[in-house]
Amino acid sequence: MKKLLVILLCLVVVTSVFAGCTIKVIEISNENTTGKKEPVVSAENKTSSYLNTKTEFPIVNKQLTLRFMGAKNPLQGPWEEMDVYKAMEELTNIKIQFDMVDDSAWAEKKKLVFASGNLPDAFIRADITIEEEATFGVQGLIMPLADLIKNHAPHLEETMKEFPNIRNSSTALDGNMYTVPYVVRSLAMAENLMYINTTWLDKLGLKMPENTDDFYNVLKKFKESNFSKNGEVVPLITRGMSVINTTLLGAFGDSGGGRWNVIDNKVLFTPMTEAYKAYITYVKKLYSEKLIDQNIFSHSLEQAIIKVIQERVGVICESVCTPGNLPVTNEDLYTIIPPLTSSMNSKKLTFNIGSGGLQVLTGQFAITSTNKYPEATIRWLDLLWRKPQDEVNGLSGLSMWIGQRGVHWDYANNEKNRYKLIAKGNKETDPQMYILQKVTFGATGGPARVIFDMVMEGGTALNRKHDYQTLKAIESAKSYFPYMAQGFPPLVRFTDREREKIQAVETNIMTYVSQMEVKFITGVESLNNWDQFISTLKMMGIEEMIAMRQVAYVNYFK
């Protein structure tokens, strides 16, 4: 989960339009739904007589206690003292006894717990790997969940129907779903955007570029200007190829981010495509004419930021060096460039984050074979998969992120596209840190539906003239999310043999491709040798990797 959390800790995400809420009365199935691999349970549990079937809440007639175990972020306070879980206990009549293990020790502790057989009722914030699912699911130590979810977790089931990739990503190779993921999407999650100096655009009388020809002409005009008073103008700044791959490559017809993609259900290795060759040719042109920073492959983030602060840069193509991270004096200079097109591609395309902008972090919740109350457990969890408009007592999926509406946060306008934090805090503890310590897991993740279509009032940065996360969210909603194309799914599953083969072969292939990118762009290697580049990839085994991924891709959607 680590890469996601760096972004998410900013707590700048945005969420679904809420409607008014009512508590509905529903009928709960009394049949046994835990699947063939579940342990034998008592007659009471088979008939689920402990459940409250007259109304939706409380979940159980008599209070019961469940023991959950999971990995605790060091910034978090004790889970059992957090406001959200106290509120859930009051609503559901289910008390959770948390057994917390520090993140750093979790992987080893998890292995020991499975080996000992002394299992909790459930694992939460568990980071259960695909390999562990396959092993412990087949052994019967964790339960298959599909039938439980279908019959007792309507909100989770609805979410998986709305976003099929959630179920696909969480289904093991044996066809069972053993864990529940953490799902998050925000309007501010569009990564690696390009920001252009609009002050320079205005001075030159130029319009926002719409295609690669426009973009080239803008960069050329920037270079010819005398706008910089602190050194030579840098028309475009970035570091390495990973960021620029996810911004410019789409203009040539490939939104895969530089390596794997799927077009018309056919798996492609992007560096072997004509789109990639045209893209590398274009970047080489920018580099050779010094329209892109000549230190692209060597300078540090700090060195890049200094150039931007000195007001020497026309376009920022960097995931971290964004306007919101710059001094206040530089804030007014930059705005987002919408996705570009080119002579070989007239369709706007942009890198698809996760699955349709949805980040799915698998393995976050599992019910063990020793759990005597699996129906109640999954119903408890389902509370965290409610849409905001289906909230109960201010509790919904967003509660995993920012707490209860009306207690820890609320809407900031009538349109319900902005929210504000009303959590406590003081000079030593800001509201966001208070949430993490006293309210809920926050941005560190957990098994919930966290889908935002609103932005936080006032943003998160202090002493700013503008809220750049709001800018990013608004611009992303308009110019990025509509153009995301589904590429190769990031959570496709492979057999043990396939994983070993991929690790052995693809590591060398990716290293070779990265080296050749640098050589082609800097002119060390002529583009006339492109056919030799392709031949070398085939010799290294890329065709077998493509075939393997094609089979896995087809199985993913079965």
N, C-alpha and C positions, 0 to 999 in steps of 0.2 A: 504493500500500500504506500510505500514511502514516497514515490515520485508524486503521487497525487496530493499528498498531505502538505507538501511544501507550498503548493498553490492554494490549497483549501484553507490553510491556517490564516490566510488574509481575511477570512470571514466577510467576503464582499459579494457573496452570491446573491441570487435573486429568485423569486419564487412564484408559484401559480396564483392566479386570480382567485381570491376566496369568495365564496358565496356564504349566505347564512347557513347555519347548521341545525340539524335536529337529531335527536337520538332515536334511532329506528328500533322497532321490535322485530326480531327475526326468529325463525325457527332453526334450531341447531340439530344437525343429524346425530342420532345416537348410535350409528353403526360403527364398527371397528374399521378405521381407515388407515391403519399404520403400515400395511403392506406385508408381504410374505416374510420378510426378514426381521420383523419385530419380535421381541421376546413375548412369551406367554404372559398375559396380565390377568388380574383378578376378574371375577365376574362383574364386580362393580365397575371396573374400568372398561370392560367390554361393552357394557351398556351406557357408559359415560354418565352414570347417574349422579356423579358428583358435580356435573355441569348445571348451571342455571339455564334452562331451555325456555323460560317464559319471557325473558327480556334479554337484550344484548349485554347489559351490565347490571350487576357484577357478573363476572364470568363463571364463578363457582359459588355454590350455596354456602359452604363453610370455608373460612379462610384456609388456604394451604400455603406452604412454604416450599419454594424451589431453590436449588443451589446452582448458580451459574458461575462459570470460571472463564476468565479472559485476560487479555494483555492490557495493562494499564499504562497509559502515557504518563510520564513523570510530571507533567504539568497539571494533570487532573487531580481533583480531590477524591476522597473515598466515595465510591459509587453509591453505596447504600444511603449516603447522606445527601445525595443530589436531589434537587427539587422535583425533577421530572419523574424519577422512579418512585418517589414518595406519592406523587399525584397518581401515577399508574396503579400503585398498590391500593390507594383509596378507591379508585374507580373499579378495579377488577377484582378486588378481594384476594389478590395473589401477592404474597410477600416474596421478594427475591433476596436470597442470601448470596452476596457476591464474594467470590474467592478471587482476589486480584493478584496478578503477577506482573512485575515490571517488564516493560517491553523488551529490555535487553536480555532477560532471562526466559522469555516466553517460549521460544522455539525448543529449548532443552526441556523445560518443564512440561510442555505439551507431550513430548515423546515419552517422558517418564510416567505421566498420568495414563496414557493409553496402554503402556506396557504393564502398569500395575493392576489395571482393571478397576481401580477406585475412581470411577467416573462421576462427574457432576451430572445434574439433570440435563444441563445444556452448556454449550460453549458459546460465548458472546465476545464480539470483537476479537475473533479467534484466529484469523489469518490461517485457516486450514488450507494446506496446499492441495493442488490437484492430485498429486501422488498420495497424499494422506487420505483424501476422499476415496480414491480407488482401493487403497489398502484396508482402511478401517470400515468403509462401507460394505465391502465384500465380506469382511470378517463379522459383520453384524454389530459392531461397536457403536456405530451411529446409524440412525434410522433413515430409511428412504422417506421423502417428505411429500411427494407429489399428491397422493391421496389425502393426506392430512391438510395440505394447503387447499386443495379443491373443495373439501367439505367443511373446513373450519377457519379458513383465512381468506375471505372474499376480496379484501382490498389488495392483498398480495397477489392473488390470482388475477384480479383485474389489471394490475400493473403489468404482470407478465404477458397478458394478452395485448395490452397497449404497446408494450415494447418486447417483442418476441426474443430479441437478443439476450434478454435477462435470463430467460429459461434456457436458451441454447448455451449460453456461457456457463450456466450452473449445472448442466446435465453431464454426468459422468459417462464414460464410454460404455458402461453396462446398461445405459438407458435410465438409470435412477438419478434423482436429484437429492443429494445428501446435505447440502448446505444452502443457506440463504445469503445473498450478497448485500453489499452496501451500494446503493444507486444514487448518484448525484449528477445534477445538471444545473448550470447557471448560465445566464446570458453573458456573464463576464469570463466564461471559461474558454472562449476562442483563443487559442494559443498563437504565439509567434506571429503577431500582426506586424504590418509595416506602418510606421508613422512618418508623415511627411511634414516638412517645415512649410506651413501655409503662409507664413509671413514672407518667405522668399517667393513662393508661388505668386502672391499678390503683387509684389514688387516687380516681378517679371511679366505680369499680365498673363500668366499661364493658368489653364484649367487643371482640375484634378485629372491625372492620367487614367485612361480607360483600357489601354492595351499596351503591349510591350514596346511598340514603336513610340507611343506617347511617353512612356516611362523613360525610354532611352533619351528622347529629346529633352525631357525635363532634367534628367541628370546631367546632360551635356550643358544645358543652360546654367545649371547650378555651378558647374565647374568653371565656366567662363565668367561668372560673376565675380565681383570683388566684395561680397558680403562679409566674409570672414575678416576680422581685425586681429585674430590671434593665431595666424598661420594659414597654411593652404587649405582651401575648401575640400571637404570630404563629401562627395555627392551621396554616397551610400555606405553605411557602416554596418557590419555584421561580424560575427565570429564563427569561423568554420562553416560547414555546409548544412548542418542539421536544421538550423533555423530557416535559412534561405530556401532549403528544399521544401519546406511546408508553406512557403509564401509565393514563390515565383513559379515553381514547377507546375502548379495547377493551371497556369496560363497556357501551357502547352498541351493540356489535355490529360494530365495525370494528377489525381488528388491523393495519391497513396502516401505522400510524405517522403518519398525518395527510395523506397526499397520494394515492398510488396504491395500489390494492388489487385483488384478484381474488376474486369470489364466484361459485361455480358456473360457473367458467371464463369469466366475463364481466369484462372490465377495467372498473374504476370509478375515476372521479376523486373521491376521498373528500369534498372540500368541497362536492360537489353532492348528497350523499346525505342521507337523513333522519337517519341515525345521527350524522352530523357536526353537523347543525343542533341535534339534541337535546343533543349534547355541548357545543357552544358556548353553548347556553341554560343548561346546568348550570354551566359555568365562570363565566358572567356572573352567575349567582345568587351563587356563592361570592364573586366580586369585589365585587358591590354590597353584600353584608352583611359585608364586610371579614373573610371567613374565609380569604382568600388574600392574601398580601403585596401591598400596594398599589403596591409598586415593582417588580412582576413584570417590567415591560418596560424598566426603567431601571437597576436596581442591578447592581453587579459581583459576581463570585464572592466576592471578599474581603469585601464588605459582607454578603453572605448568610451566610458562615461565621461572622462576628462575632456575628450574631444567634443562630445555633445555639449557639455557645460560651457565650453569655450565658444559655443555658437558657431562651430565650423561645419556642422553636419546638415545635409539636406534631407536624407531619409534614414530613419533608424529601422533596422531589421534585426531585432534582438528581443528575446523573450523576457529579459529582466530589465534591460536598459530602456524603460518606457517613460513617458512624460511624468507619470505619477511618482517616479523615483528620482526625478531631477530637482534641482533647486527651484524655488518659487519663481526666480527670474526667468527660467526657461519654460515655464508652464504653458504660456500662451502660444508657443511656437508650433506645436505639433498636433496633428489629427490623423485618424486612420485612413489608409488607402483601401478602397474596396478591391476585391479580387480582380485581376487583370485578365484579358483575353489576348490572343495572338493571331497571326495569319493562318496558323494551322489548327486553331481551336477558337470558335466563336462563343463557347459556352463558359460562363463563369463557374469555376470550381475552386474549392478550398479544402484543406486538409480536414478529414473527418476525425474529430476527437472521440475516441472510444467508439460508441455505436450511436450514430446520429446525434453527436454532441453529448451522449450519455456516458458517464464514467461508471463502469461496473467493477466493483471490487469483490471478487468471489470469496467464499469460505468464511464469512463473518458470523454465521450462526449455525449451530448443529444441535440436534436433540439426540441424546445418547440412549443406548439400549436399556439403561437402568431407570429411565424416567417412567414413573407410573402414571403420569398425567400428561401425555403428549398432546391431547386435544386442547387442554387448557393452556399449555405452553405455547402452542402455535397461535391460539387466539390472543394471548397476551402480546405476542410479537406483532400480530396483525394490526394492532393499534398504531404501530409505528409505520404502517404502510398506507394509512389514510391520506387522501388528498386534503389540502387545507379546508376545502369547502365541506368535507365530511368530518371535521374535527369534533371531538367530544370533550367538553370541559377545557377547551383550548389545546387539547392534545391531538397531534397528527404526526405525519412523518417529519415535519419540520421541527418537531419537539426534540428530535435527536440532535438538531443543529443549533437551535436558538431558544429552546424552551417552550413554555406555554404561552399561547397568545393571550394577551390581557394581563399577564403576570410578568413575563420577561421581555416580550416584544409586542408590537401592535402595528396596525397600518398607519402610514403617515399621510395618506390622502384618500379622497373618496374613490378614486379610480383603482385603489388597491394595487398599484404598481410600484409603490415604495413602502418600506417598513422602517421602523425605528426601534432601537433597543431601549427598553425601560428597566432592564436589570439593574441591580444595585452595583455599586463600585465606589471607589474613593481615589484619593491621590496616589495610593500605592497600587491599587487594583482597578484597571479600567473595566468597563462593562463586558467586553469580550472575554477577558481573562476571568472575570467573575463567573461567566457562563461555564467556562471550562472547569473551573474549580468547584462550583457550587450547584450548577444547574443540570448539565448533561455532558455527553461525550464531546459535543461540539464538532469542530472541523476535523477531529482526529478519526472519525469514522465509526460506523456501527451498522447493524442490520436494519436499514430503514430506507424509505423513499424520500429523498431530499431533492426535490425538483422545484427550483425557483424561477418565477417569471417576474420578479420585481427586484429592485435594488435598494440598498440601505440609504436612508435619508442622511445626507451629509457625508457619505463615504466613510472611509476609515482613517484617512490621513489627516493629521492635525495641521493647522496653519496653512491650509491650501486655499487658493482662490477658486479652484475648480475641483470637482469630484471626477477624477479620471476613470475610476471604476464604473461610474454611471455612464460616462462617455463611451467606454469600451462596451458596456452592456447594450446601450442603445444602438451604437453602430454595428455591433455584432449581430443583433437581432435583425437589423435591416440588410446588412451586406455580407454576413458570413454564414450564419446558420442555414439560410435558405439554399445555399450553394454547396453544402456538405454532401459529398457523394460517398456511399458506403464502399469502403475498400476491403482489404483482407481483414476479417475480424480479429481483434487483438487477443481474444481468449479462446481461439480454436484449440481443441484438445488432441494430443497425440499419444500413441502407445509408448511404453517405456523404450522399446526398440527404436521407434521413430525419434523420440527425444534425444536419445544417445547419438543417433546418426546425424540429426540436425546440428547438435552441439559440435560434433567432430568436423562436419563439412562446412557449415555456414559460417563459423567463426573465421576461418581462413578466407572464405569468399568475401565477407563483409570488410575485412581488413584490406584485401586487394582492391575492392571497389573504392574505398575511401582514399587509398593511396593514388589510384588512377584519376579520381576526381581532381585532386590537387595538381597532378601532373598535366592533365588536359587543360585546366583553367589557367595555369601559370605558363603554359607553353613548353614545359619540359618534355612533354609527349605530344606529338602531332595528332590532330584529329584524323589524319589520313590513316592512322593505325587503329581505327575503331574496330575494323573487322578482326584484327588480332586480339583486341580486348574481348570481344564476344567469344572468339575461339578459346581463349584462356579460361573464361568462365565455364564453358562447356566441359573443358578438360578437367576442371576442378570439381565437377559434379553438380552443376546448377540444375541441369535438366531433371535429375533424380529428385532434387529438392522441390522443384516445381510440381512434379507428378505427385509427390508425397503430400504437398500442401493442397493440391487439387482434390485428392481423395478426402482429406480432413475437412476441407471446405464444404464438400457435398454432404458429408456426415453431419456437419454442424447444423445444417438446415433440415435434417430429416425429422 
